[in-house]
Amino acid sequence: MELMENVLTAGEAPKLKLTAGIRKYQNIILLAGLSVLIARFNCLGGLSPLILPFVLACQSNLFIFAGAITGLLLTPEINCFKYALMIFCAVLVDKFISMTFPKLEKRKYRPYLIFAVSFLFSWIFIMFTNFTPYDILLTVFEAFISAVFYLIYKKGMPVFTTLSKKRFFTSEDTAAAAIMVTCAIAGIGNLAFPFSIYIKNVIGVLAVLLFSMFGNFGMASQAAVLMGLATGISSNNMGIFLATYVLNGLCCSIFSKYGKLTCILGFTIGNIITSIFLVEERLMVIGFPEIAIASVLFVLIPDKFFDRMFKNVQNASPEYDKAAIIKDIATVKLDRLGLAFRKLSDTILSAMNKTKPANLNDMGALFDAVADKVCKKCALRSYCWQKDYTETMDAMFKAAKKIEETGSAGIEDFPPYFSKKCVKADEVLHSLTNLYEIYRVNTIWQNKMMENTSIYRDQFIEISNIVGNLKEEILSNPYFDAQLTLELSSELERNSIDVKKVNVIKNFNNQYEVEIRLYPCQEETPCFELISKVLKDMFHIPFYKDKGKCSHKECVLLFKECEIFHLSTHVRQSNKDGNEKSGDSYCCKNLDNGNFFLALCDGSGSGDKANAYSSATVKLLEQFLKTGFSKDATLKLINTSMLIKTETDYFSTIDFGLIDLKNGTAEFMKKGAAPTYIRRRDGSCEVISVDNLPAGIINSGSEQAKQLKLREGDMIIMVSDGICDAVNKEHWVIDALNAVNLSTPEDISEIILKIAQSSKNAKDDMTVMVSEVMMNA
């Protein structure tokens, strides 16, 4: 066994060393390969201006130098001796300068060195020929191009040497790297497989397919242009090559979003079109066998490799998401705010635990105060408060009990053994009565303070929960959708809508909201319906106009995605004794969280005062629920706000429901309110009733919500106490609903109100609110 392990280890060692060696020198191997191809690049009848700057940009590495010489030897069109000598002399001068002036920055002097060496050697070689002014211009051109390309190589080199490590590159880095790749592909020249399958075309097609599939439209366009230049620069028909790749790349990009096969199909269709138009030229730029080979490679190479590569390339010019930065800052602030409110509630709880609620039954301190005030100088003090302590305390308790029940007490309320013995019984009774009243008031206020402190603590906890929920909503919100915004803007303009700005976002409920800013139009016909139709056709879901504001500068419209359900509500009211205002207040509206809010409150009394109480309650309900308070916390806060009051008769019934318009789930909560009736589509009725007191009377605990599922055609009938009390029969509303065959909220609310008004017991404000559950089209 040990021998087997040694054999395995010995067999694996060379493989591991080979893999480690490849990883260590992979950058050198890559750059050496590029040097071979770039050395083969030639233009204008044998010029090779790109290899000298490449060698110097690679720090004059020996492998790069060998690759450059190899490429020159493989290209008969190029004067190998001239360029090899040029590179050798430039490297020697560069080494001499760097050793003599080590602090001199290489990027500053190397372009001048390259220009001088290139111009000098080219001039020497043309001096022994019958040169013309054109040859002199070519010499200057070659030297200038060489110097410029050194700067390009230095900029693009990090893309190749750090691609697996670095995450972000500037746009200049990637542009320079793209030019290097283009030069390398151009250096392949006319090398071909059998049957005239050119290697440069296979690579060019593969590059266009990759950038179209994994990159964006801009990257695909750039790749098509560069591949057209790379494959056509060494031919006499560069314009035709360029046009072919650009058109093919355009078709490829259009089809790329449907998958790899359609991406290949798009490129093929583009090539067919260009081939038809170029028949007269008798030239097919890209052969179909070349497309086939590139397509096979495109399909077989794993997507993971390209995902990683293109992720780095797309991060080339990082546009930092300002919304994401603001989101991070906001969530940190909200985290701290929520923690602060939580700590504050814990501090209040700690203080509450140290303070016991006052109790009237614990009156030891009261009796001590009486003894200190009346019996302090009495000669019998020790006898009463020490020897007969139990009998004295019993007498005090009995007198205090009488004071608590009737408000006063007499000598006869003391036990005989105390009243006959105590020489200051009248003073004790008078002092006990006065101090008891003070003690009672202090106890009430102390307990009130404890109660209010508990309320504040609950509010701080609820605010902390709201802040936490807000943080989660911000983190989960997808925010702005740039692609849909662009598509919608284009579609609106196609429908002759003069668009100024469009924002497509998803709200906290993962639903679309569309804000559209338009240039002001002079037509009287509103464009709301046309925009709604465009939105529905594009998103395949209905939209409704939530807000709209037009001015002479611009029109601002907000459209929201329609829910599955909506409610059609009708309300009828009758005021008591002809009052101008009803003591009943109601509300029915959509909340921002996708719920429909129904509320009916009946204030104590009637007229203006009752209307003020009930309307304030409805507004508080709406605002608390909109802010994010839970239903139970909302009822608690409203109830306690009414408890802290100056008027003793200040209270209001609360009857509200929240209907989820996505799934039809409904929740109803009540405090002292009349029953709510649900009439199903099949005619059956359900009653929602809770026995509790109105808000503002006592500090009650948690209230339980009644839940049920609503469907299309169901009716919600909410009524005030005046309706229920008008007819002397429990749930007479159900009998009325069963007796009449009415199908609209208007008719149902009208008949219920008429029946209540016709009764002799009609003595209060009456309100009927009927809502029908309906499906959105």
matplotlib code that plots the C-alpha trace (Angstrom):
import matplotlib.pyplot as plt

x = [0.0, 2.8, 4.6, 1.4, 1.1, 4.7, 4.1, 1.0, 2.9, 5.8, 3.4, 1.5, 4.5, 5.4, 1.8, 1.6, 5.0, 3.9, 0.6, 2.3, 4.9, 2.2, 0.4, 3.6, 4.6, 1.2, 1.5, 4.9, 3.5, 0.5, 2.6, 5.1, 2.3, 1.0, 4.5, 4.6, 1.3, 2.0, 5.4, 3.6, 1.4, 2.5, 1.0, 1.8, 4.0, 6.1, 6.1, 5.9, 5.7, 4.0, 6.6, 9.3, 7.0, 5.5, 8.9, 9.9, 6.4, 7.0, 10.2, 12.5, 11.8, 13.9, 10.9, 9.1, 12.2, 12.4, 8.7, 9.1, 12.1, 10.0, 7.1, 9.4, 11.0, 7.6, 6.6, 8.4, 6.9, 8.8, 12.6, 13.4, 17.1, 16.0, 13.5, 15.6, 18.5, 16.1, 14.7, 18.2, 19.6, 16.6, 16.8, 20.5, 20.0, 17.0, 19.1, 21.9, 19.6, 17.8, 21.1, 22.6, 19.6, 17.6, 15.2, 14.2, 10.6, 10.5, 7.2, 8.6, 11.7, 10.7, 8.3, 11.1, 13.6, 11.3, 10.7, 14.4, 15.5, 12.7, 13.3, 17.1, 17.1, 14.4, 16.3, 19.5, 17.8, 16.1, 19.4, 20.7, 17.7, 16.2, 13.9, 11.2, 9.5, 6.8, 9.4, 10.5, 6.8, 6.5, 9.6, 8.2, 4.8, 6.3, 8.3, 5.3, 3.0, 5.6, 5.9, 2.1, 1.6, 4.0, 1.6, -1.3, 0.5, 1.5, -2.2, -3.6, -1.0, -2.6, -5.8, -3.8, -1.5, -4.1, -7.3, -7.8, -7.1, -8.2, -11.9, -12.1, -10.4, -10.8, -12.3, -8.9, -7.4, -10.0, -9.8, -6.0, -6.3, -8.9, -6.5, -3.8, -6.1, -7.0, -3.4, -2.7, -5.6, -4.5, -1.0, -2.6, -2.8, -4.0, -3.2, -5.9, -7.1, -7.9, -10.8, -9.9, -11.1, -9.2, -8.2, -8.7, -12.3, -13.0, -11.6, -13.4, -16.8, -16.3, -15.4, -18.6, -20.8, -19.3, -19.6, -23.1, -24.2, -22.4, -21.7, -24.0, -25.0, -22.2, -19.5, -20.9, -20.7, -17.1, -16.2, -17.7, -15.9, -12.5, -12.9, -13.7, -10.5, -8.4, -9.5, -9.5, -6.5, -4.1, -6.4, -7.3, -11.0, -10.9, -14.2, -16.1, -14.7, -15.7, -19.2, -19.7, -18.7, -20.7, -23.9, -23.5, -22.8, -25.9, -28.1, -26.4, -27.0, -30.7, -31.2, -28.8, -31.3, -33.2, -30.2, -27.0, -28.7, -30.6, -27.5, -25.7, -28.8, -28.7, -25.1, -25.8, -28.7, -26.6, -23.9, -26.4, -27.6, -24.1, -23.2, -26.2, -25.2, -21.6, -22.3, -21.1, -17.7, -17.4, -16.2, -17.5, -15.8, -16.9, -17.4, -20.2, -17.7, -15.9, -19.2, -19.9, -16.5, -16.8, -20.4, -19.3, -16.7, -19.2, -21.6, -19.1, -17.0, -18.7, -20.6, -18.9, -15.6, -17.2, -19.3, -16.3, -14.3, -17.0, -17.9, -14.5, -14.6, -18.0, -16.6, -14.0, -15.4, -17.1, -20.1, -20.7, -24.3, -25.3, -28.6, -26.8, -24.4, -27.4, -29.2, -26.2, -25.9, -29.7, -29.8, -27.0, -28.7, -32.0, -30.2, -28.9, -32.2, -34.1, -31.5, -31.8, -35.6, -35.1, -32.6, -34.9, -37.8, -35.5, -34.5, -38.1, -38.8, -36.0, -37.3, -40.8, -39.5, -38.0, -41.3, -44.2, -47.8, -49.5, -52.2, -54.9, -54.8, -51.2, -51.9, -49.2, -47.5, -50.9, -51.4, -47.8, -48.5, -51.6, -49.7, -46.9, -49.3, -51.8, -50.2, -46.6, -47.0, -49.7, -48.9, -50.6, -48.7, -46.5, -49.6, -51.6, -48.9, -46.7, -48.5, -51.9, -50.5, -52.7, -55.9, -55.0, -54.2, -57.5, -59.4, -57.6, -58.4, -62.1, -62.3, -60.4, -62.7, -65.7, -64.1, -63.4, -67.0, -68.9, -66.3, -66.5, -66.5, -67.7, -66.4, -68.9, -67.0, -64.1, -64.3, -65.5, -62.2, -60.4, -63.0, -63.3, -59.6, -58.3, -58.4, -57.9, -60.3, -61.8, -58.4, -57.4, -60.6, -60.2, -56.5, -57.2, -60.0, -57.8, -54.7, -56.7, -58.0, -54.5, -53.3, -56.1, -55.4, -51.6, -52.3, -54.5, -51.9, -49.0, -50.8, -51.7, -48.0, -47.1, -49.7, -48.5, -44.9, -46.0, -47.7, -44.6, -42.5, -44.9, -44.8, -41.0, -41.0, -43.4, -41.3, -38.3, -40.1, -41.2, -37.7, -36.5, -39.2, -38.3, -34.7, -35.8, -38.0, -35.2, -32.8, -35.3, -36.5, -35.2, -35.5, -34.9, -35.1, -33.0, -33.7, -37.5, -37.2, -35.4, -37.9, -40.9, -39.5, -39.1, -42.6, -44.2, -42.4, -43.5, -47.1, -46.5, -46.2, -43.7, -41.7, -39.4, -38.3, -39.5, -38.7, -39.7, -39.3, -40.5, -42.1, -41.8, -44.5, -42.5, -45.0, -44.2, -44.6, -44.1, -43.4, -43.7, -42.8, -44.1, -43.7, -47.0, -49.4, -52.0, -54.6, -57.7, -58.0, -56.0, -53.3, -53.9, -55.9, -53.3, -50.4, -52.4, -52.9, -49.2, -48.2, -50.7, -49.4, -45.8, -46.1, -49.1, -50.7, -53.2, -52.1, -54.1, -53.2, -52.5, -51.5, -51.4, -50.3, -50.0, -48.5, -47.2, -43.7, -44.4, -46.9, -46.0, -48.0, -47.7, -49.1, -49.2, -49.7, -53.3, -54.1, -56.1, -59.1, -60.5, -63.4, -66.4, -67.7, -70.9, -71.8, -75.1, -75.7, -78.5, -77.8, -79.5, -82.1, -81.1, -77.6, -75.3, -72.6, -72.8, -71.1, -70.1, -67.0, -65.7, -62.8, -62.3, -59.1, -56.1, -53.0, -49.5, -48.9, -51.5, -54.3, -57.7, -58.6, -62.2, -63.1, -66.2, -66.1, -68.9, -68.0, -69.7, -72.7, -73.8, -73.2, -69.9, -68.2, -68.9, -67.9, -64.5, -63.9, -64.8, -63.0, -59.9, -60.0, -60.4, -57.4, -55.3, -56.1, -55.2, -51.9, -50.7, -51.4, -49.7, -46.7, -46.3, -47.8, -49.3, -53.1, -52.9, -50.5, -52.7, -55.7, -53.6, -52.2, -55.6, -57.2, -54.5, -54.5, -58.2, -57.6, -55.2, -58.0, -59.7, -63.3, -64.6, -67.1, -64.6, -64.7, -65.3, -66.2, -63.7, -64.6, -62.0, -60.9, -57.8, -58.4, -55.3, -56.1, -53.6, -55.2, -58.5, -57.6, -59.5, -58.9, -61.4, -60.9, -63.5, -63.7, -67.3, -68.5, -71.6, -71.4, -70.1, -71.9, -70.4, -72.9, -71.4, -72.0, -74.3, -76.5, -75.3, -74.3, -71.7, -71.5, -68.3, -69.0, -66.7, -67.9, -65.7, -65.8, -65.2, -61.8, -61.1, -62.9, -60.4, -56.9, -57.5, -55.0, -54.5, -57.4, -57.9, -58.4, -61.1, -59.8, -61.7, -61.2, -63.1, -64.0, -65.3, -68.9, -68.8, -70.2, -68.9, -71.6, -70.4, -73.0, -72.9, -74.8, -77.6, -78.5, -78.4, -80.4, -83.1, -84.8, -85.5, -84.1, -80.7, -79.0, -82.1, -79.7, -79.3, -83.1, -83.2, -80.4, -82.2, -85.5, -84.4, -82.6, -80.1, -76.7, -75.1, -73.6, -75.7, -79.0, -78.1, -76.9, -80.1, -82.5, -80.8, -80.8, -84.5, -85.6, -83.6, -85.1, -88.6, -88.3, -89.7, -86.4, -84.3, -82.7, -79.0, -76.7, -76.8, -74.2, -74.2, -71.0, -71.2, -68.2, -68.2, -65.2, -64.5, -61.8, -59.6, -59.9]
y = [0.0, 2.4, 1.5, 2.2, 5.7, 6.4, 5.4, 7.6, 10.5, 10.1, 9.9, 13.0, 15.2, 16.0, 16.9, 19.3, 20.9, 21.2, 22.9, 25.2, 26.1, 27.0, 29.2, 30.9, 31.7, 32.0, 35.8, 35.3, 32.6, 34.7, 37.8, 35.7, 34.3, 37.8, 39.0, 36.2, 37.4, 41.1, 40.6, 39.1, 42.2, 44.1, 46.9, 49.1, 46.6, 45.1, 47.6, 46.2, 49.2, 47.4, 44.9, 47.2, 49.1, 45.8, 44.4, 47.5, 47.6, 44.1, 45.2, 43.7, 40.2, 37.5, 35.3, 38.2, 39.0, 35.4, 35.4, 38.6, 37.2, 34.0, 36.0, 38.1, 34.9, 33.4, 36.4, 36.6, 40.0, 41.7, 42.5, 40.3, 41.5, 45.2, 44.8, 42.3, 44.7, 47.6, 45.7, 44.6, 48.1, 49.7, 47.1, 47.8, 51.6, 51.2, 49.1, 51.6, 54.6, 52.7, 51.8, 55.2, 57.2, 54.8, 57.6, 58.5, 57.5, 55.0, 56.1, 59.5, 58.7, 55.4, 56.8, 59.2, 56.4, 54.2, 57.1, 57.8, 54.1, 53.4, 56.5, 56.0, 52.4, 52.9, 55.9, 53.9, 51.0, 53.3, 55.2, 52.3, 52.2, 54.5, 56.1, 58.7, 61.3, 58.7, 56.4, 59.3, 59.8, 56.1, 56.3, 59.1, 57.4, 54.1, 55.9, 57.9, 54.8, 52.9, 55.6, 55.9, 52.2, 52.0, 54.1, 51.9, 48.7, 50.1, 50.9, 47.6, 45.3, 45.1, 43.6, 40.5, 40.2, 40.8, 39.6, 36.7, 39.0, 42.5, 43.3, 46.8, 48.3, 51.7, 52.2, 53.2, 49.9, 47.8, 49.9, 49.5, 45.8, 45.5, 47.2, 44.7, 41.8, 43.3, 43.6, 40.0, 38.7, 40.8, 39.1, 35.7, 36.8, 34.3, 31.2, 28.7, 25.2, 23.0, 24.1, 27.8, 28.0, 31.1, 31.1, 34.8, 34.6, 31.7, 33.8, 36.9, 35.2, 33.6, 37.0, 38.6, 35.7, 35.9, 39.7, 39.6, 36.8, 37.7, 41.5, 44.4, 45.9, 48.5, 45.8, 43.7, 46.7, 47.4, 43.8, 43.7, 46.8, 45.6, 42.1, 43.7, 45.8, 42.8, 40.5, 43.1, 45.3, 43.1, 42.8, 45.2, 45.1, 46.3, 48.3, 45.2, 43.2, 46.0, 46.3, 42.5, 42.1, 45.2, 44.0, 40.4, 41.6, 43.8, 40.9, 38.7, 41.2, 41.4, 37.7, 37.1, 37.6, 34.4, 32.1, 30.8, 29.1, 32.2, 34.2, 32.0, 32.2, 36.0, 36.0, 33.5, 35.6, 38.7, 36.8, 35.7, 39.2, 40.6, 37.7, 38.5, 42.2, 41.4, 38.9, 41.4, 41.6, 37.8, 37.9, 36.1, 37.7, 35.0, 31.4, 29.3, 26.6, 29.3, 30.2, 26.5, 26.0, 29.2, 28.2, 24.7, 26.3, 28.9, 26.2, 23.7, 26.1, 26.3, 29.5, 29.8, 30.7, 33.5, 34.7, 35.3, 36.9, 39.2, 40.1, 41.6, 43.2, 44.8, 46.2, 47.9, 51.4, 51.0, 53.3, 53.2, 52.8, 56.0, 54.5, 51.5, 53.8, 55.8, 52.6, 51.4, 54.7, 54.8, 51.2, 51.9, 55.0, 53.1, 50.3, 52.8, 54.6, 51.3, 50.3, 53.7, 53.3, 49.8, 50.9, 53.7, 51.3, 49.0, 52.0, 52.8, 49.2, 49.1, 52.2, 50.7, 47.5, 49.6, 51.5, 49.5, 50.6, 52.5, 50.6, 52.0, 48.9, 49.6, 52.5, 52.0, 55.2, 57.1, 55.8, 56.7, 60.2, 60.5, 59.2, 61.6, 64.6, 63.9, 61.5, 62.8, 64.7, 62.4, 60.8, 57.6, 57.3, 54.3, 52.6, 52.9, 52.5, 49.9, 47.9, 47.9, 48.4, 45.7, 47.1, 50.7, 49.6, 47.7, 50.8, 52.9, 50.5, 50.4, 54.2, 54.4, 51.8, 54.0, 57.1, 55.2, 54.1, 57.2, 60.0, 60.7, 58.9, 59.5, 58.6, 55.7, 54.2, 53.5, 50.3, 51.0, 49.9, 52.6, 55.5, 55.2, 54.9, 57.6, 61.1, 62.7, 60.6, 63.7, 65.0, 61.5, 61.2, 64.7, 64.2, 60.7, 62.1, 64.9, 62.8, 59.9, 62.2, 63.5, 59.9, 58.8, 61.5, 60.8, 57.2, 57.8, 60.1, 57.8, 54.9, 57.2, 58.1, 54.4, 53.7, 56.5, 55.4, 51.9, 53.5, 55.4, 52.2, 50.4, 53.2, 53.2, 49.4, 49.9, 52.7, 50.4, 47.7, 50.1, 51.3, 47.7, 46.9, 50.0, 48.8, 45.4, 47.0, 49.3, 46.3, 44.1, 46.8, 46.4, 50.1, 51.5, 49.2, 50.9, 48.4, 48.7, 52.4, 52.6, 50.2, 52.1, 55.5, 54.1, 52.6, 55.8, 57.9, 55.3, 56.1, 59.9, 60.7, 63.5, 62.0, 64.1, 61.5, 58.0, 56.1, 52.5, 51.2, 48.4, 49.3, 47.5, 45.0, 44.1, 45.9, 48.2, 52.0, 54.2, 57.9, 59.7, 63.3, 64.8, 68.0, 69.9, 69.2, 71.6, 68.9, 68.7, 65.0, 63.5, 61.0, 58.9, 56.2, 55.9, 55.6, 53.0, 51.0, 51.2, 50.0, 47.1, 46.0, 46.2, 44.7, 42.5, 43.7, 46.6, 49.9, 52.8, 56.5, 57.1, 60.8, 63.4, 67.0, 69.2, 72.7, 74.9, 73.4, 69.7, 67.0, 64.5, 61.3, 58.3, 54.9, 51.9, 48.3, 47.2, 44.7, 41.5, 43.0, 46.4, 47.6, 49.6, 51.5, 53.5, 55.4, 56.8, 58.8, 60.4, 63.0, 63.1, 65.9, 67.7, 68.4, 69.8, 67.3, 63.6, 62.1, 59.2, 59.5, 57.0, 56.4, 54.1, 54.3, 52.4, 52.3, 52.3, 48.7, 47.1, 47.1, 48.7, 50.5, 50.7, 52.5, 53.7, 55.5, 56.8, 59.6, 60.0, 62.4, 64.0, 67.2, 69.0, 67.6, 64.0, 64.6, 66.1, 63.0, 60.4, 62.2, 62.6, 58.8, 57.9, 60.2, 58.7, 55.2, 56.0, 57.8, 55.1, 52.3, 54.2, 54.8, 51.1, 50.6, 47.2, 47.0, 46.1, 48.9, 51.3, 50.5, 50.8, 54.2, 55.6, 54.2, 55.6, 59.0, 59.2, 58.1, 61.1, 63.7, 66.5, 65.6, 62.5, 61.7, 61.6, 58.2, 56.8, 53.4, 52.0, 49.7, 49.1, 46.5, 45.9, 44.0, 42.6, 43.3, 40.7, 37.6, 38.9, 38.2, 40.6, 41.5, 43.3, 44.9, 46.6, 48.5, 49.0, 49.1, 47.6, 44.3, 44.0, 41.9, 39.9, 38.9, 36.3, 36.0, 33.0, 35.1, 33.6, 36.1, 36.2, 38.4, 39.9, 41.0, 41.7, 42.5, 45.2, 48.9, 51.9, 53.5, 56.1, 54.3, 51.8, 50.8, 47.4, 44.7, 43.3, 43.1, 40.1, 40.5, 38.6, 37.1, 35.8, 35.2, 37.4, 36.6, 38.4, 39.5, 39.5, 42.5, 44.2, 46.0, 48.3, 50.1, 52.5, 52.0, 54.2, 51.6, 48.6, 50.3, 51.7, 48.3, 46.3, 43.1, 41.6, 41.4, 42.7, 43.8, 40.1, 39.8, 42.9, 41.6, 38.2, 39.9, 42.0, 40.9, 43.9, 43.5, 47.0, 48.8, 51.9, 49.9, 48.0, 51.0, 52.9, 50.2, 49.6, 53.4, 53.7, 50.8, 52.3, 55.8, 54.5, 53.0, 54.8, 54.0, 56.1, 58.5, 58.6, 59.4, 56.6, 55.5, 52.6, 51.8, 49.0, 47.7, 45.2, 43.0, 43.1, 41.7, 44.0, 43.6]
z = [0.0, 0.9, -2.4, -4.3, -2.7, -3.6, -7.2, -7.4, -5.9, -8.3, -11.2, -10.2, -9.4, -13.1, -13.9, -11.0, -11.9, -15.5, -14.5, -12.0, -14.7, -17.2, -14.7, -13.8, -17.3, -18.9, -19.4, -21.2, -23.4, -24.3, -25.1, -27.1, -29.2, -29.8, -30.8, -33.5, -35.0, -34.7, -36.4, -39.3, -39.7, -42.8, -44.8, -47.8, -49.5, -46.7, -43.8, -40.3, -38.0, -35.0, -33.8, -32.5, -30.1, -28.9, -27.9, -26.0, -24.4, -23.1, -21.3, -24.0, -22.8, -24.4, -25.2, -26.8, -28.8, -30.0, -30.9, -32.9, -34.9, -35.6, -36.9, -39.2, -40.5, -41.3, -43.4, -46.8, -47.6, -44.8, -44.8, -41.8, -41.5, -41.4, -38.6, -36.6, -36.7, -35.8, -32.8, -31.6, -31.7, -30.0, -27.2, -26.7, -26.6, -24.3, -21.9, -22.0, -21.2, -18.4, -16.8, -17.2, -16.2, -13.9, -12.7, -16.2, -16.9, -19.7, -21.1, -21.7, -23.7, -25.4, -28.0, -29.1, -29.1, -31.3, -33.7, -34.1, -34.5, -36.9, -39.0, -39.0, -40.1, -42.7, -44.1, -44.3, -46.2, -48.8, -49.4, -51.3, -53.6, -56.2, -53.6, -54.3, -52.1, -51.5, -49.9, -47.6, -46.6, -45.9, -43.7, -41.6, -41.5, -40.3, -37.6, -36.4, -36.3, -34.3, -31.7, -31.3, -31.0, -28.1, -26.1, -27.2, -26.2, -22.8, -22.2, -23.4, -21.9, -18.4, -19.9, -20.9, -18.0, -15.2, -16.8, -14.2, -11.2, -12.0, -11.9, -13.5, -16.5, -18.0, -21.4, -22.7, -21.4, -23.2, -26.4, -26.5, -25.9, -28.7, -31.1, -30.1, -30.8, -34.1, -35.1, -34.0, -36.1, -39.0, -38.6, -39.3, -42.9, -45.4, -43.4, -44.2, -43.6, -46.6, -48.9, -48.4, -44.8, -43.5, -39.9, -39.5, -40.6, -38.2, -35.3, -36.5, -36.8, -33.3, -31.8, -33.2, -32.0, -28.5, -28.1, -29.5, -27.1, -23.9, -24.3, -25.0, -28.3, -28.2, -27.6, -30.4, -32.8, -31.9, -32.3, -35.8, -36.9, -35.5, -37.0, -40.4, -40.1, -38.9, -41.7, -44.5, -43.8, -45.7, -48.7, -51.5, -50.4, -46.8, -47.3, -48.4, -45.4, -43.0, -44.4, -44.3, -40.7, -39.6, -41.2, -40.1, -36.5, -36.6, -37.5, -35.0, -32.1, -33.0, -32.7, -29.8, -27.0, -28.1, -27.6, -29.2, -32.2, -33.2, -32.7, -35.3, -37.5, -37.4, -38.5, -41.3, -42.6, -42.6, -44.6, -47.1, -47.6, -48.1, -50.4, -52.6, -52.8, -53.6, -56.4, -59.0, -57.2, -57.4, -53.8, -50.8, -47.8, -45.2, -46.4, -44.9, -43.8, -41.8, -40.2, -39.4, -37.7, -35.6, -34.7, -33.5, -31.3, -30.1, -29.0, -27.5, -25.4, -21.9, -21.0, -17.6, -19.3, -21.3, -18.4, -16.3, -19.2, -20.3, -16.8, -16.4, -19.8, -19.2, -16.0, -18.1, -17.4, -14.0, -13.7, -10.0, -9.3, -7.4, -6.4, -4.9, -3.0, -1.7, -0.8, 1.3, 3.1, 3.7, 5.1, 7.5, 8.7, 9.1, 10.9, 13.5, 13.8, 14.4, 17.0, 18.7, 19.1, 20.3, 22.9, 23.9, 24.5, 26.5, 28.7, 29.3, 30.2, 32.6, 34.4, 34.4, 36.1, 38.9, 39.5, 40.9, 40.0, 42.7, 44.6, 46.9, 48.9, 49.9, 52.2, 54.8, 53.8, 54.2, 57.7, 58.6, 57.4, 59.6, 62.6, 61.9, 61.6, 64.4, 66.9, 66.9, 70.2, 71.7, 75.0, 73.9, 70.7, 71.8, 73.2, 69.9, 67.3, 69.1, 71.6, 69.8, 66.3, 64.7, 66.1, 65.1, 61.5, 61.3, 62.5, 59.9, 57.1, 58.0, 58.0, 54.8, 53.2, 54.2, 52.7, 49.5, 49.2, 50.2, 50.1, 53.9, 57.2, 60.8, 64.3, 64.2, 61.3, 63.6, 65.7, 69.3, 70.8, 68.8, 69.0, 72.8, 73.3, 70.9, 72.4, 69.0, 67.0, 65.3, 64.2, 63.0, 60.9, 59.4, 58.5, 57.1, 54.9, 53.5, 53.0, 51.5, 48.8, 48.0, 48.0, 45.7, 43.2, 43.3, 42.8, 39.8, 38.2, 39.0, 37.3, 34.4, 34.0, 34.1, 31.5, 29.2, 29.6, 28.5, 25.5, 24.5, 24.8, 22.5, 20.1, 20.0, 19.5, 16.6, 15.0, 15.3, 13.5, 10.8, 10.3, 10.0, 7.5, 5.5, 5.4, 4.1, 1.4, 0.3, 0.0, -1.9, -4.3, -7.9, -8.6, -12.0, -15.1, -17.8, -20.6, -20.2, -20.0, -23.3, -25.0, -23.7, -24.8, -28.2, -28.3, -27.1, -29.8, -32.4, -31.3, -31.9, -28.2, -27.6, -24.8, -22.6, -20.0, -18.9, -15.7, -15.3, -11.7, -9.6, -6.3, -2.9, -4.0, -7.1, -9.4, -12.2, -11.9, -14.9, -14.6, -18.0, -18.6, -21.8, -23.7, -23.3, -26.2, -27.6, -28.3, -26.1, -26.2, -23.3, -24.1, -21.0, -22.8, -25.6, -23.1, -21.1, -24.3, -25.1, -21.6, -21.7, -25.2, -24.0, -20.5, -21.2, -18.0, -17.5, -16.1, -14.6, -14.3, -10.6, -10.9, -13.6, -13.7, -16.8, -17.1, -19.9, -19.4, -19.2, -18.3, -15.5, -15.5, -13.2, -14.2, -12.0, -12.6, -12.0, -9.4, -10.0, -8.2, -7.6, -5.5, -6.6, -3.5, -3.0, 0.2, 1.4, 4.6, 6.6, 9.3, 12.7, 13.3, 10.1, 11.2, 8.5, 9.4, 10.2, 13.2, 10.9, 8.8, 6.2, 3.8, 0.9, -1.1, -2.5, -0.3, -1.7, -0.5, -2.8, -0.2, -0.4, 2.7, 4.0, 7.2, 9.0, 12.3, 14.5, 16.8, 20.2, 20.0, 16.8, 14.7, 14.3, 17.5, 16.6, 13.0, 14.2, 16.4, 13.8, 10.9, 13.0, 13.8, 10.1, 9.1, 11.9, 10.7, 7.1, 8.1, 10.5, 8.0, 5.2, 7.4, 8.0, 11.4, 11.9, 12.3, 16.0, 16.7, 14.8, 17.0, 20.2, 19.2, 18.3, 21.5, 23.7, 22.0, 22.8, 26.4, 26.9, 26.6, 28.4, 27.5, 29.3, 26.6, 23.8, 22.0, 18.6, 17.1, 14.7, 11.8, 9.1, 6.6, 4.4, 1.2, -0.6, -4.2, -5.4, -3.9, -2.4, 1.2, 3.6, 7.2, 9.4, 12.8, 15.0, 18.3, 19.4, 15.8, 14.2, 12.4, 8.8, 6.3, 3.4, 0.7, -1.5, -5.2, -4.7, -2.3, 1.0, 3.8, 6.5, 9.6, 11.0, 14.6, 17.6, 21.1, 22.5, 23.6, 21.3, 21.2, 24.0, 26.9, 28.3, 27.5, 26.0, 24.8, 21.4, 19.0, 16.9, 13.1, 11.3, 8.0, 5.0, 1.3, -1.2, -4.7, -7.7, -7.2, -3.4, -1.6, 1.6, 3.5, 6.4, 8.4, 11.4, 14.7, 13.5, 10.8, 13.1, 15.9, 13.5, 13.2, 16.4, 15.1, 15.2, 11.8, 10.0, 7.2, 6.1, 5.9, 3.7, 1.4, 1.0, 0.4, -2.6, -5.7, -6.2, -7.8, -7.6, -4.6, -5.4, -5.2, -2.1, -0.1, -1.2, -0.1, 3.3, 4.1, 3.0, 5.3, 8.2, 7.6, 7.5, 11.0, 14.0, 15.9, 13.4, 15.9, 15.0, 12.1, 9.5, 7.0, 4.6, 2.6, 0.0, -1.9, -4.7, -5.5, -9.2, -11.5, -13.5, -17.3]

ax = plt.figure().add_subplot(projection="3d")
ax.plot(x, y, z, "-o")
ax.set_aspect("equal")
plt.show()
